[in-house]
Amino acid sequence: MQGIVATSLIGISLGAQYALLALGFTLIFGILGVVNFAHGGFYVLGGYIAYSAISFLGMPYALAVITAALGTAALGYLFERFLLDRLIDDHLATLMLTLGLYMMISSGILITFGPQSPAFAFPLTGVLRAYGFYVPIENLVVLAVCVAGIVSIYALIYRTDFGRALRALADDRAVATAQGLRPKVLFPTAFALATGLAGLTGALVTPILSLAPHVGDPVLATSFLIVILGGLGSVGGATVAAFLVGMVEAFSAVYLGGSKGALALFVLVLIMLVVKPSGLFGQRARGA
């Protein structure tokens, strides 16, 4: 029983991390219609910004995490405003452009910091013991921050004028523009929000897992799987699918082993695509 509860807590923690990443990924697709292959790059960049802020500038960890989120958000804003916006309706061009940005980020980090993982550790260590259960403190902190981030994103999207404007553009860009909404202002802001979420997650998670120039590759693959499983463009679907993937990954890794765990995840996605090709909360094709 204790093993099941402990594994469930790990799955919930993984799910919260994945949800924060996938929300950014699905926001970009749902609002801009862009598959952002640079999402994993912003995750890695967030980790290295936080590491640099702590190691070279002496910042406290909390301030370094905020700096990482703001830095990746600023880069995302500039990238969308001055490059991606010019080709926003050419899906192949945007795919290649975001993939090129990811390669540039990875190569730049590799040249600057080298291939070895830097000594980047989470500032809080230890285990919380309660009722016979043992939970790492760093996992609880990351879980709390990720849940707060998820709730904040939902409040922003569904409870503010900014969120309603973004959803209107996602539903029908032409009609929303005719009503006075300005894509050239809202699109870069949405992209910055998504990349800031990726940078925030990277700054939080890489001290616990690992920080290296190419750790964004599995992050991108997992985010893509989650978005497909939840339904392209569905914020709720991405959240539910993220926690589902986290639980499957945790239990399969503990009870089946690493390689079999990855296989279980892909089998789950294949079954979903066969049973419900549009995903858990799939929507109609975008009208924008």
Backbone bond lengths (Angstrom), bond angles and torsions (degrees), N, CA, C in turn:
res aa  C-N    CA-C-N  psi(-1)  N-CA   C-N-CA  omega(-1)  CA-C   N-CA-C  phi
1 M - - - 1.465 - - 1.528 111.46 -
2 Q 1.338 115.85 -44.04 1.459 119.48 179.34 1.519 111.35 -62.20
3 G 1.349 115.63 -38.64 1.458 119.63 178.53 1.522 111.96 -63.15
4 I 1.318 116.90 -39.64 1.466 120.95 -179.93 1.531 110.54 -66.28
5 V 1.340 116.09 -43.72 1.462 119.90 179.66 1.524 110.79 -64.99
6 A 1.325 116.74 -43.58 1.465 120.32 179.54 1.524 111.08 -62.23
7 T 1.340 116.33 -42.94 1.458 120.23 178.42 1.524 111.33 -65.32
8 S 1.330 116.40 -37.02 1.471 120.42 177.70 1.524 111.11 -63.35
9 L 1.333 116.65 -39.76 1.461 120.27 178.29 1.531 110.74 -64.50
10 I 1.320 116.57 -39.20 1.466 120.33 176.36 1.532 109.69 -63.23
11 G 1.339 116.23 -43.58 1.457 120.28 179.65 1.517 112.34 -62.94
12 I 1.334 117.20 -39.86 1.460 120.77 178.24 1.524 110.53 -65.52
13 S 1.331 116.40 -41.25 1.463 120.35 178.12 1.528 110.96 -63.33
14 L 1.335 116.84 -44.93 1.464 120.18 176.63 1.525 110.79 -61.87
15 G 1.331 116.00 -42.13 1.456 120.18 -179.20 1.516 112.13 -61.38
16 A 1.339 117.44 -39.79 1.459 120.57 178.83 1.521 111.22 -64.96
17 Q 1.347 116.29 -40.80 1.460 119.75 177.45 1.525 110.72 -64.04
18 Y 1.323 116.02 -46.23 1.459 120.48 -179.54 1.526 111.18 -64.20
19 A 1.343 116.65 -36.59 1.463 120.31 -179.08 1.525 110.54 -64.30
20 L 1.315 117.04 -42.12 1.461 120.41 179.65 1.524 110.59 -63.04
21 L 1.335 116.56 -40.00 1.459 120.57 176.68 1.525 111.80 -68.10
22 A 1.332 116.04 -48.08 1.464 120.36 -174.76 1.518 112.05 -67.97
23 L 1.340 117.73 -30.55 1.456 119.75 177.92 1.524 110.71 -61.69
24 G 1.330 116.39 -42.48 1.455 119.30 176.49 1.516 112.26 -63.88
25 F 1.320 116.03 -41.66 1.463 121.01 -179.46 1.525 111.05 -63.43
26 T 1.338 116.17 -45.86 1.466 119.43 -176.63 1.525 112.00 -75.53
27 L 1.341 117.72 -27.61 1.459 119.76 175.01 1.522 110.98 -62.00
28 I 1.328 115.90 -44.40 1.467 119.84 -179.37 1.516 110.69 -63.89
29 F 1.333 116.34 -42.13 1.460 118.43 179.80 1.524 111.03 -69.97
30 G 1.332 116.83 -45.92 1.455 119.97 -175.57 1.513 113.35 -65.66
31 I 1.329 118.02 -34.48 1.461 121.32 -175.13 1.519 112.03 -95.12
32 L 1.332 117.27 -44.55 1.458 120.63 -177.07 1.523 112.99 -96.61
33 G 1.344 116.93 -18.31 1.461 119.53 -174.89 1.510 112.87 74.33
34 V 1.348 116.79 24.97 1.459 122.41 -176.08 1.520 109.69 -113.37
35 V 1.334 117.02 129.93 1.459 121.61 170.96 1.521 107.00 -86.31
36 N 1.324 116.38 107.66 1.460 121.71 -171.90 1.522 111.02 -86.98
37 F 1.321 116.52 95.06 1.458 121.01 178.69 1.525 112.25 -77.38
38 A 1.328 117.48 -1.25 1.466 120.33 176.20 1.526 111.50 -93.28
39 H 1.326 117.37 3.47 1.463 120.39 -174.74 1.530 111.63 -60.39
40 G 1.321 117.41 -42.95 1.454 120.68 177.11 1.516 112.32 -63.96
41 G 1.335 116.45 -32.19 1.456 120.16 177.74 1.517 112.62 -65.45
42 F 1.329 116.79 -39.94 1.463 119.88 177.21 1.528 111.39 -67.29
43 Y 1.327 116.46 -32.63 1.470 120.88 174.94 1.533 110.16 -61.16
44 V 1.319 116.58 -49.48 1.471 120.98 179.56 1.524 110.33 -64.13
45 L 1.321 116.29 -43.07 1.462 120.51 -178.65 1.519 110.96 -61.35
46 G 1.344 116.94 -38.76 1.453 119.85 176.80 1.516 111.78 -60.14
47 G 1.333 116.66 -40.79 1.460 120.30 177.64 1.515 112.16 -63.40
48 Y 1.322 116.89 -43.29 1.471 119.80 -178.06 1.532 111.82 -73.36
49 I 1.325 117.48 -32.19 1.474 118.61 175.37 1.523 110.20 -64.67
50 A 1.329 116.64 -44.51 1.466 120.03 178.41 1.525 110.64 -62.76
51 Y 1.330 116.94 -43.59 1.466 120.97 179.13 1.532 110.90 -61.07
52 S 1.328 117.25 -44.60 1.464 121.11 -179.46 1.526 111.43 -66.27
53 A 1.342 115.76 -40.00 1.467 118.99 179.94 1.519 111.43 -63.24
54 I 1.322 116.97 -36.59 1.471 120.46 179.42 1.523 111.27 -77.41
55 S 1.339 116.53 -45.96 1.471 120.51 -172.82 1.523 113.11 -74.99
56 F 1.337 117.10 -39.46 1.469 120.26 -173.02 1.525 113.54 -103.63
57 L 1.330 117.65 -25.88 1.461 120.52 -178.58 1.522 112.87 -108.64
58 G 1.335 116.57 -9.12 1.454 120.41 178.22 1.516 114.88 70.38
59 M 1.308 117.96 24.55 1.465 121.35 -179.94 1.521 111.28 -70.93
60 P 1.315 117.80 148.94 1.470 119.84 169.06 1.530 109.43 -64.68
61 Y 1.321 115.47 154.92 1.466 119.58 -175.50 1.527 112.27 -58.83
62 A 1.333 117.57 -43.70 1.465 120.36 -178.42 1.528 111.02 -60.49
63 L 1.327 117.11 -42.93 1.463 120.88 179.25 1.530 110.56 -67.93
64 A 1.334 116.77 -35.50 1.462 120.75 178.31 1.534 110.89 -64.83
65 V 1.332 117.28 -38.23 1.468 121.14 177.82 1.527 110.38 -64.16
66 I 1.335 116.09 -43.46 1.470 120.31 177.94 1.522 110.40 -63.30
67 T 1.328 116.52 -41.28 1.465 120.97 178.09 1.524 111.08 -61.67
68 A 1.330 116.91 -40.84 1.458 121.23 178.78 1.529 110.89 -63.24
69 A 1.321 116.74 -44.08 1.464 120.42 179.51 1.527 110.84 -63.55
70 L 1.336 117.16 -44.40 1.464 120.64 -179.60 1.533 111.56 -68.61
71 G 1.340 116.33 -38.05 1.459 119.82 179.98 1.517 112.66 -65.20
72 T 1.324 116.98 -45.71 1.469 119.90 178.48 1.522 110.75 -68.83
73 A 1.328 117.69 -34.26 1.467 120.04 176.75 1.527 110.77 -64.60
74 A 1.337 117.05 -41.81 1.468 120.75 179.12 1.527 111.07 -63.64
75 L 1.338 116.46 -43.42 1.461 119.76 178.49 1.528 110.78 -63.80
76 G 1.333 116.69 -41.65 1.455 120.32 177.79 1.507 112.04 -62.03
77 Y 1.334 117.03 -40.65 1.466 120.82 178.90 1.522 110.83 -61.70
78 L 1.327 116.96 -48.31 1.464 120.93 -178.85 1.526 111.47 -64.62
79 F 1.329 116.73 -39.28 1.464 121.04 -179.86 1.528 110.73 -63.19
80 E 1.321 117.12 -45.79 1.462 119.67 -179.53 1.529 111.04 -69.86
81 R 1.322 116.58 -41.98 1.464 120.44 -174.17 1.515 112.40 -66.76
82 F 1.328 117.98 -40.52 1.456 119.60 -171.30 1.532 114.28 -106.61
83 L 1.336 118.58 -14.11 1.461 120.04 -179.44 1.528 111.69 -122.95
84 L 1.315 116.78 -58.77 1.459 120.48 -173.06 1.525 112.08 -66.17
85 D 1.314 117.43 -35.28 1.461 121.05 -176.63 1.527 112.32 -62.18
86 R 1.320 116.80 -28.95 1.464 120.40 -179.53 1.529 112.19 -68.59
87 L 1.347 116.76 -23.15 1.470 121.02 -175.59 1.525 111.10 -124.23
88 I 1.339 117.19 26.19 1.454 121.14 -168.78 1.524 113.10 -61.47
89 D 1.322 118.63 -26.95 1.463 121.02 -177.67 1.531 113.16 -96.16
90 D 1.319 116.66 -2.20 1.468 121.47 177.77 1.533 107.29 -100.93
91 H 1.339 116.81 97.81 1.466 120.82 -171.71 1.520 112.73 -65.00
92 L 1.325 117.52 -37.88 1.462 119.68 178.88 1.521 110.62 -67.26
93 A 1.325 116.47 -40.43 1.467 120.11 -179.46 1.531 110.69 -66.29
94 T 1.332 118.01 -41.48 1.459 120.14 179.50 1.526 111.10 -66.98
95 L 1.331 116.25 -36.07 1.466 119.83 176.78 1.523 110.45 -61.30
96 M 1.331 116.10 -47.46 1.461 119.83 -179.11 1.530 111.13 -67.62
97 L 1.331 116.47 -34.58 1.459 119.96 -179.38 1.530 111.27 -67.75
98 T 1.332 116.67 -43.54 1.470 119.18 178.73 1.524 111.30 -69.22
99 L 1.324 116.76 -36.52 1.467 119.63 176.20 1.523 110.75 -64.27
100 G 1.327 116.16 -40.18 1.458 119.70 176.92 1.522 112.24 -63.66
101 L 1.335 116.77 -38.38 1.459 119.78 177.48 1.524 110.85 -64.19
102 Y 1.333 116.47 -40.49 1.466 119.63 178.16 1.527 111.12 -60.73
103 M 1.318 116.79 -42.83 1.458 120.38 179.26 1.527 110.76 -65.01
104 M 1.332 116.45 -37.93 1.465 119.93 178.63 1.529 110.84 -65.93
105 I 1.331 116.70 -42.31 1.463 119.90 179.04 1.528 110.66 -63.33
106 S 1.327 116.27 -47.83 1.471 120.37 -179.22 1.524 111.20 -62.21
107 S 1.333 116.98 -44.31 1.468 120.40 -179.27 1.524 111.06 -66.56
108 G 1.343 116.39 -40.54 1.458 119.62 178.97 1.525 112.04 -63.11
109 I 1.328 116.66 -41.64 1.459 120.65 177.77 1.526 110.47 -65.52
110 L 1.333 116.53 -41.49 1.465 120.90 -179.94 1.524 110.98 -62.00
111 I 1.332 116.93 -42.53 1.466 121.13 -179.66 1.529 110.66 -68.58
112 T 1.321 116.86 -39.31 1.458 121.42 -174.83 1.534 112.57 -77.05
113 F 1.324 116.52 -44.78 1.465 120.25 -172.47 1.528 113.59 -108.31
114 G 1.331 117.85 -11.99 1.448 120.50 -178.78 1.525 111.92 84.80
115 P 1.334 116.62 172.77 1.470 119.77 -175.53 1.522 115.12 -80.09
116 Q 1.320 117.65 -14.73 1.452 120.34 -176.27 1.524 111.59 -79.92
117 S 1.317 115.87 149.48 1.456 120.80 177.53 1.525 109.65 -73.74
118 P 1.330 118.67 128.51 1.467 119.67 178.94 1.523 111.29 -75.09
119 A 1.315 115.88 163.77 1.466 121.30 179.21 1.524 108.72 -79.99
120 F 1.313 114.98 87.10 1.466 121.87 -176.59 1.524 107.59 -122.34
121 A 1.332 117.08 105.36 1.458 121.49 -174.48 1.522 110.36 -117.73
122 F 1.313 115.05 149.17 1.458 120.78 177.37 1.534 108.69 -67.40
123 P 1.352 118.89 137.19 1.469 120.19 -173.84 1.520 114.43 -69.69
124 L 1.340 117.06 -22.62 1.461 120.43 -179.94 1.523 109.53 -106.72
125 T 1.309 116.38 131.89 1.460 121.29 177.50 1.524 109.14 -131.24
126 G 1.311 114.64 167.12 1.449 119.37 178.54 1.513 111.30 120.06
127 V 1.308 114.68 177.40 1.463 121.39 -176.30 1.515 109.14 -130.36
128 L 1.312 115.69 134.82 1.461 120.81 175.76 1.518 108.66 -91.52
129 R 1.331 116.49 123.75 1.461 121.91 -178.76 1.522 109.82 -108.34
130 A 1.317 115.82 127.34 1.468 120.23 178.71 1.517 109.32 -156.92
131 Y 1.342 116.15 126.25 1.465 122.53 175.97 1.535 112.36 56.11
132 G 1.311 115.72 34.01 1.451 120.08 177.85 1.510 114.83 84.89
133 F 1.348 117.31 2.83 1.464 120.94 -179.15 1.527 109.44 -106.45
134 Y 1.315 115.75 150.04 1.444 122.28 -178.15 1.537 108.60 -124.66
135 V 1.334 115.70 120.16 1.466 120.87 -177.90 1.523 108.68 -127.71
136 P 1.345 118.94 124.74 1.465 120.80 176.66 1.528 110.95 -60.37
137 I 1.320 115.71 134.65 1.461 120.45 -177.92 1.524 111.42 -63.10
138 E 1.341 117.07 -39.42 1.460 118.96 -178.60 1.526 111.94 -62.08
139 N 1.340 117.22 -34.70 1.455 120.09 177.34 1.526 111.69 -66.10
140 L 1.330 116.34 -37.83 1.467 120.12 178.34 1.529 111.02 -66.08
141 V 1.337 116.58 -40.39 1.461 120.43 179.65 1.527 110.25 -64.37
142 V 1.329 116.60 -46.73 1.462 120.78 179.52 1.531 110.34 -62.63
143 L 1.328 116.35 -42.19 1.463 120.33 178.69 1.525 110.94 -60.11
144 A 1.333 116.91 -44.62 1.468 120.58 -179.14 1.526 111.32 -62.84
145 V 1.332 116.76 -43.81 1.465 120.36 -179.64 1.525 110.70 -66.60
146 C 1.331 116.84 -42.29 1.463 120.31 -179.77 1.528 111.47 -64.40
147 V 1.326 116.84 -42.61 1.469 120.20 178.68 1.526 110.08 -63.58
148 A 1.341 116.96 -42.07 1.467 120.27 176.96 1.525 110.85 -61.20
149 G 1.343 116.51 -39.77 1.454 120.15 177.57 1.514 112.37 -65.30
150 I 1.328 117.19 -41.81 1.469 121.11 179.70 1.527 110.65 -63.44
151 V 1.329 116.54 -45.46 1.469 120.76 178.87 1.523 110.64 -62.05
152 S 1.328 116.95 -40.21 1.461 120.76 179.85 1.524 111.51 -64.71
153 I 1.327 116.51 -40.16 1.464 120.22 178.73 1.526 110.70 -64.91
154 Y 1.323 116.92 -42.45 1.468 119.82 178.07 1.528 110.70 -62.67
155 A 1.330 116.54 -42.26 1.460 119.66 178.52 1.530 110.93 -63.38
156 L 1.324 116.69 -40.40 1.457 120.77 179.83 1.526 111.64 -65.58
157 I 1.325 116.65 -43.36 1.461 120.45 -175.61 1.529 112.64 -74.55
158 Y 1.334 117.01 -37.42 1.468 120.48 -171.82 1.527 114.42 -108.67
159 R 1.331 118.88 -5.30 1.461 119.86 -176.10 1.524 113.70 -126.95
160 T 1.318 119.05 7.22 1.461 120.96 -179.37 1.526 110.49 -128.64
161 D 1.325 115.66 159.73 1.468 120.40 176.83 1.529 110.74 -63.95
162 F 1.322 115.85 -35.57 1.467 119.44 177.99 1.526 110.94 -60.82
163 G 1.326 116.46 -45.13 1.462 120.14 178.77 1.516 112.13 -65.12
164 R 1.322 116.99 -40.61 1.467 119.61 178.49 1.522 110.71 -64.33
165 A 1.340 117.17 -36.55 1.461 120.46 177.57 1.531 110.86 -65.06
166 L 1.337 116.76 -41.18 1.464 120.07 178.51 1.523 111.12 -64.29
167 R 1.326 117.30 -41.84 1.467 120.56 179.96 1.519 111.13 -67.98
168 A 1.319 116.56 -32.87 1.465 119.53 176.39 1.525 110.89 -66.39
169 L 1.312 117.10 -42.02 1.466 120.54 177.06 1.523 111.22 -65.00
170 A 1.326 116.83 -35.95 1.461 120.22 178.82 1.529 110.83 -67.56
171 D 1.339 117.57 -37.30 1.464 120.89 -178.44 1.523 111.68 -71.30
172 D 1.322 116.95 -49.15 1.474 120.08 -179.36 1.522 108.19 -157.12
173 R 1.315 116.54 100.69 1.450 120.98 -174.52 1.522 112.22 -63.60
174 A 1.337 117.69 -39.97 1.464 120.83 -176.97 1.527 111.12 -64.11
175 V 1.333 117.16 -46.92 1.460 120.74 -179.84 1.523 110.60 -66.37
176 A 1.325 117.11 -42.35 1.461 120.43 -179.66 1.526 110.95 -63.48
177 T 1.318 117.02 -39.23 1.465 120.95 177.93 1.520 110.48 -66.09
178 A 1.320 116.44 -39.51 1.465 120.38 178.18 1.524 111.92 -64.38
179 Q 1.338 116.91 -26.05 1.454 121.80 178.71 1.531 112.20 -83.09
180 G 1.316 117.61 -0.11 1.455 121.12 175.20 1.513 115.58 107.59
181 L 1.332 118.69 -0.97 1.465 120.29 177.51 1.521 109.87 -73.95
182 R 1.313 116.47 146.87 1.472 121.40 -173.38 1.528 110.30 -115.32
183 P 1.346 116.95 99.12 1.470 119.97 -179.83 1.524 113.39 -57.78
184 K 1.332 117.75 -34.18 1.462 120.05 -176.94 1.525 112.20 -68.87
185 V 1.326 116.91 -15.59 1.463 121.14 174.47 1.527 110.49 -97.74
186 L 1.338 116.36 -42.33 1.456 120.80 -174.07 1.526 112.82 -77.94
187 F 1.333 118.30 -36.93 1.461 120.95 -177.70 1.527 112.34 -62.53
188 P 1.347 119.25 -49.40 1.472 118.13 178.62 1.531 112.17 -62.21
189 T 1.335 117.02 -35.04 1.460 119.97 178.91 1.522 111.05 -66.12
190 A 1.344 116.26 -42.11 1.466 120.12 177.54 1.525 111.08 -63.88
191 F 1.322 116.58 -40.99 1.462 120.36 178.98 1.525 110.08 -65.18
192 A 1.324 117.02 -40.26 1.465 120.74 178.02 1.520 110.88 -63.67
193 L 1.327 116.81 -39.73 1.460 120.74 177.67 1.526 110.83 -60.76
194 A 1.331 116.50 -45.10 1.462 121.23 -178.60 1.523 111.71 -66.05
195 T 1.327 117.45 -44.90 1.465 120.02 -179.05 1.529 110.78 -70.94
196 G 1.333 116.89 -30.92 1.460 119.44 174.60 1.518 111.83 -64.25
197 L 1.337 116.91 -37.42 1.462 120.81 176.03 1.527 110.81 -63.58
198 A 1.334 116.74 -41.62 1.466 120.40 178.01 1.524 110.70 -63.17
199 G 1.340 117.11 -44.15 1.457 120.41 178.75 1.514 112.68 -65.07
200 L 1.332 116.45 -38.75 1.460 121.16 176.79 1.525 111.00 -61.53
201 T 1.332 116.46 -45.57 1.461 120.16 179.62 1.522 111.14 -63.60
202 G 1.325 116.53 -41.95 1.456 119.84 178.72 1.519 112.46 -61.79
203 A 1.330 116.95 -42.23 1.460 120.53 179.54 1.519 111.62 -66.35
204 L 1.335 117.08 -31.68 1.460 121.02 -179.70 1.523 112.56 -78.34
205 V 1.334 116.17 -41.85 1.467 120.81 -166.98 1.516 113.43 -92.46
206 T 1.323 118.52 -36.61 1.468 119.86 -174.60 1.532 114.00 -60.93
207 P 1.353 120.77 -30.62 1.469 117.26 175.20 1.525 113.26 -65.44
208 I 1.342 116.89 -25.09 1.462 120.64 -179.75 1.519 110.81 -87.16
209 L 1.335 116.77 -42.70 1.462 120.68 -178.44 1.520 109.77 -88.42
210 S 1.310 117.72 -90.59 1.461 121.33 177.67 1.518 108.83 -161.98
211 L 1.316 115.77 154.40 1.457 122.28 178.16 1.516 108.37 -124.60
212 A 1.320 116.38 117.22 1.454 123.18 179.44 1.524 107.72 -154.39
213 P 1.337 118.57 160.73 1.471 120.18 -174.09 1.519 115.20 -58.21
214 H 1.338 118.25 -27.21 1.459 119.37 -173.44 1.531 113.39 -115.11
215 V 1.328 117.98 20.82 1.464 118.66 177.77 1.523 111.90 -72.90
216 G 1.316 116.96 -7.06 1.460 119.94 177.17 1.514 113.41 -75.30
217 D 1.327 117.93 -17.35 1.469 120.28 -178.53 1.531 112.03 -60.90
218 P 1.335 119.82 -54.66 1.470 118.98 178.27 1.521 112.47 -65.36
219 V 1.330 117.32 -30.25 1.471 120.53 178.10 1.519 110.52 -63.63
220 L 1.329 116.56 -44.95 1.463 120.75 177.84 1.518 111.03 -61.87
221 A 1.329 116.83 -44.54 1.463 120.60 -179.67 1.525 111.31 -62.79
222 T 1.332 116.72 -43.77 1.460 119.87 179.78 1.521 111.58 -65.85
223 S 1.338 117.18 -42.21 1.464 120.37 178.45 1.522 110.78 -60.86
224 F 1.315 116.42 -41.07 1.464 120.84 -179.55 1.521 110.30 -65.36
225 L 1.327 117.24 -43.35 1.463 120.94 177.84 1.533 111.49 -61.44
226 I 1.317 116.34 -42.06 1.461 120.61 -179.28 1.518 111.03 -64.09
227 V 1.321 116.44 -43.70 1.460 120.17 -179.40 1.528 110.67 -65.23
228 I 1.321 117.39 -38.93 1.465 120.80 176.91 1.520 110.33 -65.73
229 L 1.322 116.61 -43.61 1.461 121.20 -178.84 1.525 111.17 -64.93
230 G 1.319 116.57 -41.34 1.456 119.76 -178.26 1.507 113.84 -78.60
231 G 1.320 116.96 -24.66 1.457 121.17 -176.60 1.515 109.54 113.77
232 L 1.328 117.28 120.64 1.456 121.55 -175.64 1.525 110.88 -57.39
233 G 1.330 115.94 126.32 1.447 121.11 177.66 1.510 114.90 86.58
234 S 1.326 119.44 -3.31 1.461 122.46 -177.69 1.527 110.01 -94.91
235 V 1.339 116.55 115.78 1.458 120.95 178.79 1.528 110.50 -67.36
236 G 1.330 116.32 -46.15 1.462 119.97 178.50 1.515 112.28 -63.69
237 G 1.334 116.35 -40.58 1.453 120.53 178.77 1.513 111.91 -63.22
238 A 1.330 117.26 -40.12 1.468 120.81 179.03 1.523 111.04 -63.90
239 T 1.330 116.64 -38.61 1.462 120.12 -179.82 1.523 111.61 -67.19
240 V 1.334 115.83 -48.93 1.466 120.01 179.71 1.528 110.46 -62.25
241 A 1.332 116.68 -45.21 1.459 120.63 -179.15 1.525 111.31 -63.89
242 A 1.335 118.08 -35.44 1.464 121.22 179.59 1.523 111.14 -62.34
243 F 1.338 116.75 -45.42 1.462 119.10 178.88 1.526 110.89 -69.74
244 L 1.322 117.72 -34.23 1.459 120.50 176.39 1.524 110.93 -63.99
245 V 1.323 116.74 -44.44 1.459 121.20 178.36 1.525 110.45 -64.78
246 G 1.333 117.12 -40.50 1.456 120.23 177.98 1.518 112.36 -60.01
247 M 1.337 117.08 -42.95 1.462 120.95 179.21 1.531 111.20 -67.58
248 V 1.334 116.27 -43.98 1.466 119.73 179.23 1.522 110.42 -62.07
249 E 1.324 116.63 -43.19 1.463 120.87 -179.10 1.525 111.10 -64.81
250 A 1.326 116.84 -42.09 1.467 120.19 -178.77 1.524 111.64 -66.28
251 F 1.329 117.64 -50.08 1.462 120.38 -176.75 1.524 111.47 -69.44
252 S 1.327 117.36 -39.04 1.463 119.05 -179.50 1.527 110.96 -68.94
253 A 1.359 116.71 -35.69 1.462 119.26 178.65 1.528 111.37 -66.97
254 V 1.341 116.92 -37.25 1.464 120.85 -178.12 1.517 111.65 -76.65
255 Y 1.319 117.05 -43.41 1.461 120.47 -171.41 1.530 114.17 -101.51
256 L 1.346 117.53 -15.43 1.468 119.44 -179.96 1.519 112.77 -116.87
257 G 1.324 117.24 -26.63 1.459 119.71 -175.77 1.522 110.03 106.63
258 G 1.338 115.80 159.95 1.460 121.57 -173.73 1.511 115.46 -56.46
259 S 1.356 117.38 -54.78 1.465 120.45 -176.53 1.518 111.62 -66.18
260 K 1.340 116.96 -38.69 1.455 120.02 178.64 1.522 110.65 -70.03
261 G 1.316 116.48 -29.67 1.451 119.99 177.14 1.513 111.51 -64.90
262 A 1.332 116.71 -44.42 1.467 120.08 176.89 1.520 111.10 -62.59
263 L 1.331 116.42 -38.53 1.461 120.47 177.75 1.520 110.92 -63.66
264 A 1.335 117.28 -40.65 1.461 120.98 179.33 1.524 111.20 -61.07
265 L 1.332 116.47 -38.08 1.461 120.45 179.77 1.532 110.87 -65.60
266 F 1.318 117.26 -44.76 1.459 120.22 179.58 1.525 111.34 -66.86
267 V 1.311 117.34 -36.77 1.468 120.38 176.70 1.522 110.17 -62.48
268 L 1.327 116.43 -41.21 1.465 120.39 177.88 1.523 111.28 -59.37
269 V 1.327 116.70 -44.88 1.466 120.29 -179.83 1.525 110.71 -65.66
270 L 1.329 117.63 -40.83 1.463 120.79 179.15 1.523 111.54 -63.26
271 I 1.338 116.46 -42.22 1.464 120.03 178.24 1.525 110.26 -61.83
272 M 1.327 116.45 -42.50 1.460 120.14 179.70 1.526 111.24 -63.65
273 L 1.321 117.23 -40.99 1.460 120.26 180.00 1.532 111.64 -66.26
274 V 1.335 116.66 -31.57 1.459 119.94 177.77 1.530 110.79 -74.51
275 V 1.337 115.84 -45.77 1.466 120.79 -176.72 1.526 111.50 -74.57
276 K 1.319 116.81 -44.16 1.472 121.91 -177.06 1.520 108.58 -141.74
277 P 1.319 117.79 87.63 1.468 121.46 -173.55 1.526 114.23 -58.36
278 S 1.334 117.72 -25.57 1.458 119.97 -178.91 1.524 113.10 -82.00
279 G 1.337 117.90 -2.90 1.458 121.06 -179.67 1.514 112.06 92.46
280 L 1.339 116.09 177.94 1.464 120.92 -176.11 1.518 112.42 -59.03
281 F 1.322 116.29 -45.17 1.460 121.24 -178.62 1.525 109.41 -125.08
282 G 1.309 116.26 44.12 1.466 121.56 -176.81 1.504 112.39 -59.85
283 Q 1.315 115.72 142.96 1.452 122.44 179.34 1.519 109.77 -112.26
284 R 1.295 114.00 171.69 1.475 118.81 176.57 1.522 108.94 -68.21
285 A 1.312 115.61 166.66 1.461 119.83 179.07 1.520 110.06 -61.18
286 R 1.304 116.71 144.44 1.450 121.68 -178.97 1.512 111.98 -61.95
287 G 1.296 115.03 139.15 1.441 119.46 178.35 1.489 113.74 -94.09
288 A 1.305 118.50 -4.97 1.458 121.89 -176.53 1.513 110.92 -76.36
